[in-house]
Amino acid sequence: MLAEIRIDNLGVISEASAQFHEGLTVLTGETGAGKTMVVTSLHLLSGARADAGRVRVGAQRAVVEGRFLADEVSESVDNEITELLESSGAERDEDGSIIALRTVGGDGRSRAHLGGRSVPAGTLSAFTGPLLTVHGQNDQLRLLRPDQQLGALDRFADKTIGPLSSRYAKHRSEWLTARSELIERTGRTRELAQEADQLTFALNEIDGVAPEPGEDESIVADVKRLSDLDSLRSAADEAHAALTGVDDMDGGGASAALDLMSEARARIESASDPELEGIGARLAEAIAVVTDVSGDIATYLGGLPADPGALDSLLSRQAELKTLTRKYAADVDGVLAWAKSARERLARIDVSSDALSALTQQVDQAAEATAEAATKLTGARVKAATKLAKAVSSELAGLAMGKAELEVSVRPRPAAAQDSAPLTIDGTELHAGTSGVDEIEFRLAAHSGAQSLPLGKSASGGELSRVMLALEVVLAGSDTGATMVFDEVDAGVGGRAAVEIGRRLARLARTHQVIVVTHLPQVAAFADTHLVVDKTDDDGGVVSSGVRTLSDDERVVELARMLAGLDDTETGRAHAEELLATASSERSA
């Protein structure tokens, strides 16, 4: 829910703030006062493109700040918002609210902040997406677009259509991937065969050498050791002799360190002095350590190559590995990685008849699964279309369009020449788009006996506004918590139709927070909260606007003004009071 908004230097608004509550809130004011700037500010908080022309003349920047409460949203939406806040480093305020802020400079540059952290404008859009829906004066024109009509139908029956749409998308992706691979293989047979030969030759060369991971590095270390083999063997031999008493090269005996240490231990143990006993224990530990060291040296000597040709063998192996690293990668590990990738590529470009036959079968099976999923999706849409048309037509009857009927047409979309995704269903080749094989069209019969025509050809501006409102009321039936903003949805409407629009907006406000910019007193009378945008001129002719909440008495005056400017007459006020009383009784009914 949108709890509060603050606007600085946006259009004619120099500084304004407003608090919003549950239910229906209306914004009214004289023409040019800046009512639409409130909607513009919400567009900016929704991540819309910044326009430097909206910055107030003489100001360096415009600032819009909104405070949102997300305590009445569904669990999935709350989890989505929490994840977004955590990923961007944003934080909630102490009361749990979330502050969103957008600044627009006079040079067109903009900055966005969420929960005290600077974020991209797209993050604001992701944040406000499930919380705020804004219908501007031109947004009803989007309803004329087939993709928007398809989205509305799918949203109406999301519990049924959603899973079917996901299943279709999965099968379609698998089918198109396999189809693209088949097209590539069959269309580039000669080229791919040459590539396969090259890869096969390279893999045979690598397999012939059969390198091991890290082998080049270990060979470098072994070559260095073998190059110093004589000096290493001599040093180890002499060390071992010094410890164990092996005869030296002159044939004379040498006193071994172990023998001398053992003799010292025996002499100490022969004495009966407590202090010497402690020294004897330490000496025993030293003898054990020296014994282990002598064993390690012996093992090292045993591991040194005895074959004089070992160095030559290693150098030869190193040359083989260098042949591979010159061609395929910088080191042996890179060669092995290249070989793995080459084998995977070779499997994909196999153009043998058996491989092509297997891939063709895979494509056919994937196409069959996709066609089956598309057919089920179409069936669900056809059923939903009937229900949606009936529900919207019923709402239109309550909006002074009693004889009007909405028709929702679901028809297959034929594949075009050279279509990128042609799918055969029941013998007909259709275009398998990302959303299915269906084309959706909203058609309106404006009165009984009239031929149904596409919305753009059959609905006037006022009728299109009412169709959009009726659709939103129907779509909001199972959805709660979001804030819905309408900017003059009642354009081109008057009389009884205006009263019905007010009644429908009030009903919508039972499950949603609804904010409406209106010029009709019949709509404003249904409000739970009434805000007015005031316009003032200073001595220099500069126009400024502000937003304030009206009391009950002030509402009477404002509605009287909206009733053809009768705010200063008893008749106007009496009419306004009657309008408020009627709306109040209907809201409580």
C-alpha positions in Angstrom: 0.0 0.0 0.0 1.2 3.5 -0.8 1.2 5.4 2.6 2.7 8.7 1.7 4.2 10.7 -1.2 6.3 13.9 -1.3 6.8 15.9 -4.5 9.3 18.7 -5.0 9.7 20.8 -8.1 7.7 18.6 -10.5 5.8 20.5 -13.1 3.7 23.2 -11.4 4.1 21.5 -8.0 6.8 23.3 -6.1 6.4 21.3 -2.9 3.6 19.0 -1.8 3.0 15.9 0.3 0.0 13.7 0.8 -0.9 10.7 2.9 -2.9 7.9 1.5 -5.1 5.4 3.3 -7.0 2.3 2.5 -10.1 2.4 0.3 -10.8 4.9 -2.4 -8.9 8.2 -2.6 -9.7 10.8 -5.2 -7.7 13.8 -6.4 -9.5 16.7 -7.8 -8.7 20.3 -8.7 -9.0 22.9 -11.4 -7.6 22.3 -14.9 -3.9 23.0 -14.9 -3.5 22.7 -11.2 -1.2 19.7 -11.5 -3.4 16.7 -10.8 -1.6 14.7 -13.5 1.8 15.5 -11.9 0.8 13.3 -9.0 0.3 10.4 -11.4 3.6 11.3 -13.1 5.4 11.1 -9.8 4.0 7.6 -9.3 5.2 6.7 -12.8 8.7 7.9 -11.8 8.6 5.7 -8.7 7.7 2.8 -10.9 11.0 3.3 -12.8 9.5 5.1 -15.8 11.8 7.1 -18.1 12.8 10.4 -16.6 11.9 13.6 -18.6 13.9 16.8 -17.9 10.9 18.8 -19.2 9.0 17.8 -16.1 11.4 19.6 -13.8 9.9 22.9 -12.5 11.3 26.0 -14.3 14.1 27.5 -12.3 14.8 24.3 -10.2 17.8 22.2 -10.5 16.0 18.9 -9.9 12.7 17.3 -9.2 12.4 14.9 -6.3 9.7 12.3 -5.7 9.6 10.2 -2.5 7.1 7.5 -1.7 6.6 5.4 1.5 5.2 2.0 0.9 3.7 -0.5 3.4 4.0 -4.2 2.3 2.2 -5.8 5.3 -1.0 -6.7 3.4 0.5 -8.5 0.4 0.6 -12.2 -0.3 3.4 -14.3 1.1 4.9 -14.8 -2.4 5.0 -11.0 -3.0 6.4 -10.4 0.5 9.2 -12.9 -0.2 9.9 -11.3 -3.6 10.2 -7.9 -2.0 12.4 -9.1 0.9 14.7 -10.8 -1.6 14.9 -7.7 -3.7 15.7 -5.5 -0.6 18.4 -7.9 0.5 20.1 -8.2 -2.9 20.2 -4.4 -3.2 21.3 -3.7 0.4 18.1 -1.7 1.1 16.5 -1.7 4.5 13.0 -1.2 5.9 12.3 1.7 8.3 11.6 1.0 12.0 7.9 0.8 11.3 8.4 -1.7 8.5 7.7 0.8 5.7 10.0 1.1 2.6 11.1 4.4 1.2 11.5 4.8 -2.6 13.0 7.9 -4.0 13.6 9.3 -7.5 15.4 12.5 -8.6 15.4 14.0 -12.0 17.9 16.7 -12.9 17.4 19.6 -15.2 20.0 17.9 -17.6 17.8 14.8 -17.8 19.9 12.6 -15.5 18.1 10.7 -12.8 18.9 8.7 -9.7 16.9 6.2 -7.8 17.1 5.1 -4.2 15.4 2.3 -2.3 15.5 1.7 1.4 18.4 4.2 1.7 20.5 2.7 -1.0 21.2 3.9 -4.5 19.8 1.5 -7.0 19.1 1.4 -10.8 15.7 2.6 -12.0 14.9 -1.0 -13.0 15.1 -2.0 -9.3 12.4 0.5 -8.5 10.3 -0.9 -11.2 10.8 -4.5 -9.9 9.9 -3.2 -6.4 6.8 -1.3 -7.2 5.6 -3.8 -9.9 3.6 -6.1 -7.5 2.6 -3.1 -5.3 1.5 -0.4 -7.7 -0.4 -0.4 -11.0 -0.8 3.0 -12.7 -3.3 3.6 -15.5 -2.5 7.0 -17.1 -4.7 8.9 -19.6 -3.2 7.0 -22.5 -2.8 3.6 -20.9 -6.3 2.5 -22.0 -4.9 2.6 -25.6 -2.6 -0.3 -24.6 -5.8 -2.3 -24.3 -6.0 -2.2 -28.1 -2.8 -4.2 -28.5 -3.2 -7.9 -29.0 -0.3 -8.7 -26.6 -2.0 -6.7 -23.8 -5.3 -8.5 -24.5 -3.5 -11.9 -24.3 -1.9 -10.9 -21.0 -5.3 -9.9 -19.6 -6.9 -13.2 -20.6 -4.0 -15.2 -19.1 -4.1 -13.1 -15.9 -7.8 -13.8 -15.6 -7.3 -17.5 -15.5 -3.8 -17.6 -14.2 -4.3 -20.7 -11.9 -5.3 -22.8 -14.9 -3.3 -21.1 -17.8 -0.1 -20.4 -15.8 1.0 -24.0 -15.4 0.0 -24.9 -19.0 1.9 -21.9 -20.3 5.0 -22.9 -18.4 4.8 -26.4 -19.7 4.4 -25.2 -23.3 7.4 -22.8 -22.9 9.5 -25.8 -21.7 8.6 -28.0 -24.6 8.9 -25.2 -27.1 12.4 -24.4 -25.9 13.5 -28.0 -26.3 11.9 -28.3 -29.7 13.5 -25.1 -31.1 16.9 -26.1 -29.8 16.8 -29.5 -31.4 15.2 -28.0 -34.6 18.0 -25.4 -34.9 20.6 -28.1 -34.5 19.0 -30.3 -37.2 18.8 -27.3 -39.6 22.5 -26.5 -38.9 23.6 -30.1 -39.5 21.6 -30.6 -42.7 22.3 -27.2 -44.1 26.1 -27.2 -43.5 26.8 -30.9 -44.1 30.0 -30.5 -46.1 31.4 -27.7 -43.8 30.5 -29.7 -40.7 32.0 -32.9 -42.1 35.3 -31.0 -42.6 35.2 -29.6 -39.1 34.5 -33.1 -37.8 37.5 -34.5 -39.6 39.7 -31.8 -38.1 38.4 -32.4 -34.6 38.8 -36.2 -35.0 42.5 -35.8 -36.1 43.2 -33.5 -33.2 41.6 -35.8 -30.7 43.5 -38.8 -32.1 46.7 -36.9 -31.7 45.9 -36.0 -28.1 44.8 -39.5 -27.3 48.0 -40.8 -28.8 50.0 -38.8 -26.4 47.6 -39.5 -23.5 48.6 -36.6 -21.3 47.8 -36.7 -17.6 46.5 -33.7 -15.6 49.5 -31.6 -14.4 51.9 -33.9 -16.1 53.9 -31.1 -17.8 54.6 -29.4 -14.4 55.7 -32.7 -12.7 58.0 -33.4 -15.6 59.7 -30.1 -15.2 60.4 -30.9 -11.5 61.6 -34.4 -12.4 64.0 -33.1 -15.1 65.5 -30.6 -12.7 66.1 -33.4 -10.2 67.7 -35.8 -12.7 69.9 -33.0 -14.0 71.4 -32.9 -10.4 71.2 -36.7 -9.9 74.9 -37.3 -9.0 75.1 -34.5 -6.5 71.8 -35.5 -4.9 72.8 -39.1 -4.6 76.2 -38.3 -3.1 74.7 -35.9 -0.5 72.1 -38.5 0.5 74.6 -41.3 0.7 77.0 -39.4 2.9 74.2 -38.3 5.2 72.9 -41.8 5.5 76.4 -43.1 6.3 76.9 -40.5 9.0 73.7 -41.7 10.7 74.0 -45.4 10.3 77.7 -46.1 10.1 77.9 -47.5 6.5 81.5 -47.8 5.3 82.7 -44.7 3.4 84.3 -44.7 0.0 87.8 -45.2 1.4 86.8 -48.5 3.0 87.6 -47.3 6.5 85.0 -47.4 9.3 83.2 -44.4 10.6 81.6 -43.8 13.9 77.8 -43.7 13.3 75.7 -41.1 15.0 73.2 -43.8 16.1 76.0 -45.9 17.6 77.4 -43.0 19.5 74.0 -41.9 20.7 73.2 -45.5 21.8 76.5 -45.7 23.7 75.7 -42.4 25.5 72.3 -43.6 26.5 73.7 -46.9 27.9 76.2 -44.9 30.0 73.5 -42.7 31.4 71.2 -45.6 32.2 74.0 -47.3 34.1 74.1 -44.4 36.5 71.4 -44.1 39.2 70.9 -40.4 39.2 67.3 -39.0 38.8 68.5 -36.0 36.8 70.4 -38.2 34.4 67.3 -40.4 34.0 65.4 -37.5 32.6 68.2 -36.8 30.2 68.3 -40.4 29.2 64.6 -40.3 28.3 65.2 -37.3 26.0 68.1 -39.0 24.4 65.9 -42.0 23.7 63.5 -39.7 21.9 66.4 -38.3 19.9 67.5 -41.8 18.8 64.0 -42.5 17.6 63.9 -39.3 15.5 67.4 -40.0 14.0 66.3 -43.6 13.2 63.2 -42.2 11.3 65.4 -39.7 9.4 67.8 -42.4 8.3 64.9 -44.5 7.0 63.5 -41.5 5.1 66.9 -40.9 3.5 67.1 -44.6 2.5 63.7 -44.4 0.9 64.7 -41.2 -1.0 67.8 -43.0 -2.3 65.7 -45.9 -3.4 63.4 -43.6 -5.3 66.2 -42.0 -7.3 66.3 -43.4 -10.9 69.0 -46.0 -11.4 68.5 -46.0 -15.2 71.0 -43.6 -16.9 68.5 -43.1 -19.7 65.7 -41.9 -17.4 66.5 -38.2 -18.1 66.4 -38.8 -21.9 63.0 -40.5 -21.5 61.6 -37.5 -19.6 63.0 -35.0 -22.1 61.4 -37.0 -24.9 58.0 -37.1 -23.1 58.3 -33.4 -22.5 58.8 -32.8 -26.2 55.6 -34.7 -26.9 53.6 -32.6 -24.5 55.0 -29.4 -25.9 53.7 -30.5 -29.3 50.2 -30.5 -27.9 50.6 -27.3 -25.9 51.8 -25.4 -29.0 48.7 -26.4 -30.9 45.8 -26.5 -28.5 46.4 -24.7 -25.2 49.1 -23.2 -23.0 49.5 -26.2 -20.7 48.4 -29.8 -20.4 45.3 -29.0 -18.3 44.2 -26.6 -21.0 44.8 -29.3 -23.7 42.6 -31.7 -21.7 39.9 -29.1 -21.4 40.1 -28.4 -25.1 39.7 -32.1 -25.9 36.6 -32.3 -23.7 35.0 -29.4 -25.5 36.0 -30.8 -28.9 34.4 -34.2 -28.1 31.2 -32.4 -27.1 31.3 -30.4 -30.3 32.0 -33.5 -32.3 28.9 -35.1 -30.9 26.8 -32.1 -31.9 28.0 -32.0 -35.5 27.9 -35.6 -36.3 26.4 -35.6 -39.9 26.3 -39.3 -40.3 23.0 -40.8 -41.5 22.4 -42.5 -38.2 23.0 -39.3 -36.2 20.8 -37.2 -38.5 18.0 -39.9 -38.3 18.2 -39.9 -34.5 18.1 -36.1 -34.3 15.2 -35.9 -36.7 13.3 -38.3 -34.5 14.2 -36.1 -31.5 12.8 -33.0 -33.3 9.6 -34.8 -34.2 9.0 -36.0 -30.7 9.7 -32.5 -29.3 7.4 -31.0 -31.9 4.7 -33.4 -30.9 5.0 -32.6 -27.2 5.0 -28.9 -28.0 1.8 -29.3 -30.2 0.1 -31.2 -27.4 1.0 -28.5 -24.8 -0.1 -25.7 -27.2 -3.4 -27.5 -27.8 -4.2 -27.8 -24.1 -3.2 -24.1 -23.6 -5.5 -23.1 -26.4 -8.4 -25.1 -24.9 -7.9 -23.4 -21.5 -7.9 -20.0 -23.1 -11.1 -20.7 -25.1 -12.9 -21.7 -21.8 -11.4 -18.6 -20.0 -12.3 -16.3 -22.9 -16.0 -17.2 -22.5 -16.0 -16.6 -18.8 -14.0 -13.3 -19.1 -16.3 -11.9 -21.8 -19.4 -12.7 -19.7 -17.9 -11.1 -16.6 -16.8 -8.0 -18.3 -20.1 -7.6 -20.1 -21.9 -7.9 -16.8 -19.7 -5.1 -15.4 -20.4 -3.0 -18.5 -24.1 -3.3 -17.8 -23.4 -1.6 -14.5 -21.5 1.2 -16.2 -24.4 2.4 -18.3 -23.5 0.2 -21.2 -26.2 -2.3 -20.5 -26.6 -3.4 -24.1 -22.9 -3.7 -24.8 -21.2 -7.1 -25.0 -17.6 -7.9 -25.0 -16.4 -10.8 -27.1 -13.0 -12.4 -26.5 -11.9 -14.2 -29.6 -9.2 -16.9 -29.5 -8.0 -18.0 -32.9 -4.9 -19.8 -34.2 -2.1 -17.7 -35.6 -1.0 -19.0 -39.0 2.7 -19.4 -39.7 4.2 -16.9 -42.1 6.5 -17.6 -45.0 9.9 -18.6 -43.7 8.5 -18.7 -40.2 11.0 -19.1 -37.4 8.8 -21.5 -35.4 6.3 -23.3 -37.6 4.4 -25.9 -35.7 1.9 -28.3 -37.3 -1.3 -28.9 -35.3 -4.1 -30.9 -36.7 -2.7 -30.5 -40.2 -2.4 -26.7 -40.0 1.0 -25.0 -39.8 0.9 -22.3 -37.0 3.3 -19.9 -35.6 4.5 -21.2 -32.2 5.3 -17.9 -30.4 6.6 -17.5 -26.8 3.0 -17.4 -25.5 1.5 -20.1 -27.6 -0.1 -20.4 -31.0 -3.1 -18.2 -30.3 -4.1 -14.7 -31.3 -6.4 -12.9 -28.9 -8.8 -10.2 -29.9 -11.2 -8.2 -27.8 -14.3 -7.2 -29.8 -17.2 -5.0 -28.7 -20.8 -4.9 -29.8 -21.8 -1.5 -28.5 -25.5 -2.2 -28.4 -28.0 -5.0 -29.1 -28.0 -6.1 -32.7 -24.7 -4.4 -33.5 -21.9 -6.3 -35.1 -19.0 -7.0 -32.8 -15.9 -5.1 -34.0 -12.3 -4.8 -32.6 -12.2 -2.4 -29.7 -10.3 0.2 -31.7 -13.1 0.4 -34.3 -16.1 0.1 -32.0 -15.4 1.9 -28.8 -15.4 5.7 -28.2 -13.0 7.2 -25.7 -15.5 7.1 -22.9 -16.5 3.5 -23.8 -12.9 2.4 -23.9 -12.3 3.9 -20.5 -15.3 1.9 -19.1 -14.1 -1.3 -20.8 -10.7 -0.9 -19.1 -12.3 -0.2 -15.7 -14.7 -3.2 -16.1 -11.7 -5.4 -17.0 -9.7 -4.2 -14.0 -12.6 -4.9 -11.7 -13.0 -8.4 -13.0 -9.2 -9.1 -13.0 -9.0 -7.8 -9.4 -11.6 -10.3 -8.2 -9.0 -12.7 -6.7 -6.1 -10.3 -6.3 -5.7 -8.2 -3.2 -3.2 -5.8 -1.7 -2.0 -3.9 -4.8 -2.5 -0.1 -5.2 -4.3 0.8 -8.3 -4.1 4.3 -9.8 -6.4 5.7 -12.4 -5.9 9.0 -14.1 -9.2 10.3 -15.4 -10.6 6.9 -16.2 -13.9 8.7 -16.5 -12.8 10.8 -19.4 -15.6 11.3 -21.9 -18.2 10.1 -19.4 -21.0 11.9 -17.6 -24.4 11.5 -16.1 -25.5 8.1 -14.9 -22.4 6.4 -16.3 -20.3 8.6 -14.1 -22.2 7.5 -11.0 -21.7 3.8 -12.0 -18.0 4.4 -12.5 -17.8 5.8 -9.0 -19.8 2.8 -7.6 -17.4 0.4 -9.4 -14.3 2.2 -8.1 -15.7 2.1 -4.6 -16.3 -1.7 -4.9 -12.8 -2.2 -6.3 -11.5 -0.3 -3.2 -12.9 -3.0 -0.9 -10.0 -5.3 -1.9 -7.5 -2.7 -3.2 -6.2 0.7 -2.4 -7.5 2.8 -5.2 -6.3 6.3 -6.1 -8.3 8.2 -8.8 -7.7 11.5 -10.5 -11.1 12.7 -11.6 -13.0 15.7 -12.8 -16.4 14.3 -12.1 -18.3 15.0 -8.8 -20.3 11.8 -9.2 -17.0 9.8 -8.9 -15.4 12.0 -6.2 -18.5 11.6 -4.0 -17.7 7.9 -3.5 -14.2 8.6 -2.0 -13.1 7.6 1.4 -10.4 10.2 1.3 -10.6 13.4 -0.8 -7.4 15.3 -1.8 -7.5 18.5 -3.8 -4.6 20.0 -5.8 -4.7 23.8 -5.3 -3.2 26.3 -7.7 -1.9 29.7 -6.7 -0.3 32.6 -8.6 2.3 34.9 -7.0 2.8 38.5 -7.9 5.3 37.5 -10.6 2.8 35.3 -12.3 4.5 32.1 -11.3 2.0 29.2 -10.7 2.5 26.9 -7.8 0.4 23.9 -6.7 0.0 22.0 -3.5 -2.0 19.0 -2.2 -4.2 19.0 0.9 -6.8 16.6 2.4 -10.3 18.0 2.6 -12.6 17.9 5.6 -16.3 17.0 5.3 -17.3 20.6 4.9 -14.5 21.3 2.4 -15.6 18.3 0.4 -19.1 19.9 0.0 -17.5 23.1 -1.3 -15.2 21.2 -3.7 -18.0 19.0 -5.1 -20.2 22.1 -5.5 -17.3 23.7 -7.5 -17.1 20.6 -9.7 -20.9 20.9 -10.3 -20.4 23.7 -12.9 -18.7 26.0 -10.5 -21.6 26.3 -8.0 -19.3 26.4 -4.9 -20.6 29.7 -3.6 -24.4 29.0 -4.0 -26.8 27.3 -1.6 -28.1 25.3 -4.6 -24.7 24.0 -5.4 -23.9 23.0 -1.9 -27.3 21.3 -1.4 -26.7 19.3 -4.6 -23.2 18.4 -3.4 -24.5 17.3 0.0 -27.2 15.2 -1.6 -24.5 13.6 -3.9 -22.3 12.7 -0.9 -25.3 11.3 1.1 -26.3 9.1 -1.8 -22.7 7.8 -2.3 -22.3 7.2 1.4 -25.4 5.1 1.6 -24.4 3.0 -1.4 -20.9 2.4 0.0 -22.3 1.2 3.3 -24.9 -1.0 1.6 
